Amino acid sequence: MPRMPTEIINNDNLVTVREAAEVLGVSINTVSRYCRRGKLKAFKVKSVWAIEKAGLEEFDCKSKHNNTSFEPPEEEVQEMWDTLYDLIQTSQKKRNRTKVDYKGSEVC
C-alpha cells in the first residue's frame, strides 16, 4: 500500500504545516504562504508541505529578532493629528460654501 504524504513527513528532520504553525504561533494558512513564498525551507510531497526543522528553527529565530514594533515620537504623532484636523476643517469649509451656478445665482 502506498505511503501517505503525512507518513513520509513523520521523520526527525521534517514537520508538517500544522506543527510549524504551532511552533511559530501563526495560522496554518500563514505557514502555507511562507512555504509558497520561499520564506521557509520546505518542499511538497504530493500536495502536502514538508518543512525542514532546521529551516523552521532558523526562521523562528529571525522572526523573533525582526519582530520589533515602531513607535513614532510623540511630536510626530501630534503633528500628523494636527495635519489631519486641518484637512478635515478645510474640507468642511469647502462643503459649507454657498454654491453658485454658472450665471452667478445661488444654488441650494
N, C-alpha and C positions, 0 to 999 in steps of 0.2 A: 504494500500500500504506500502511495507517495506521501512524503512528509509535508505537513502543513508549514507555511512560512513562519508562523509563530514558534513552531518546534525548532526550526533552523536557527532562529534568533536566540533561543534559550541556550546561550553559552556564556562563558565568563567574560568575553570581550565585547558583547553586544547587548543593547537594551531595546525595548520596544518604545513606541511613541508615548504610550501611557506611562511607562516607568520614567522616561525622560521628563514628561510633564510634571510628575510628582517631585522629581529632584529639583527642577528649575522653578517650581511654584507657578507654572503658567498652564494654560489650557492645552488640550490635545491639538486643537486647530493651530495654535501658535507654534507648537513644536513641528507640526507638519509643514507650516510655512517656512520655518527656519531650515528645514531639510530641503525643501524645494528651492530656496534661495541660496543654498550652499553655506549657510551660517553654521550649520552643524555638520560634522563629518558623518555622513550617512549614505546608505545605498538601499535600493529597493530589492526585495526578494518577492517576486511576483508582484503583488500590489501592496505589500507591507513594508514600511520603512524599518531598516535595521540601523541603529545608531551606535557608533563606536563609543565605548565607555570613556576611553582616553580623551576623545574629542568632546564629549559631554562635560567631563570634569574641567577641561581647558576652557570651554565656553562659559561654564558656570563661574569660574574664577574671573574671567574677563568681564562678564556682565556685572559681577559684584563690584569690580573696580570702576566700571563706567557708569554705575547707577547713582550718579550724584545729581541732585536737583539744583537748578539755578534759581536763585532769588535775586532779582534786580535790586539795586539800592533804593531805599525808601524815597529819595528825592526823585529818581526816575519814575517811580510808580506815581507819585503825586503829579509830576509833570504830564504823564500820559493821561491821568484823570482830568487834569485841567484842560488839556487839548481836546479831549473827548467832550467835556462840558461845553467848551467854546463852540465846537462843531454843532452840537445839538442846539445851542442857543441861536446860532446863525441860521440853521435850518428852520427853526420855529419862526424866526423873524421873517424869513423869506416867505413862509407859508401864510403868515398873517398880513402880508402887504395887500393893499387894495389892488384888485386886478382890473386892468383897463383893456378894452378891446382895441382893435386897430384904428378905430375912429376917435379914440380918446374918451369914450363913455365908460363909466364904471360898470363892472360886471360883478354880480353877486356870487 
